[in-house]
């Protein structure tokens, strides 16, 4: 075998793992923003995961979820919402209203899904 053929073959073999990785599909990313702590809301997260599963989504298999928690410090929520925007999430799930307000202030292009017991526009928490 000639030296050039050997080097070309070696380069191709080295590039193969990169090509295989490049062809793997990119999973959609859900940003999950909550104003409280993960420890206090584990039942809510479990329900969220069940809902994803019922819709055909499994974390790590066909969707990624980025969880960010305010730990009861509402002043942290705008920075956490901005972090989700930087991570280029496909959609933001925000709970409760303070997290929704932070997400709404951070983006006008990423859809926001929220759960609340009252109409946030009617209560004045969010403006239409």
Buried (B, 14 or more C-beta within 10 A) or exposed (E): EEEEEEEEEEEEEEEEEEEEEEEEEEBEBBBBBBBBEBEEBEEBBEEBBEEBEEEEBEEEEEBBBBBBBBBEEBEBBBEBBBBBBEEEBEBBBBBBBBBBBBBBEBBEEBEBEBEBEEEBEEEEBBEE
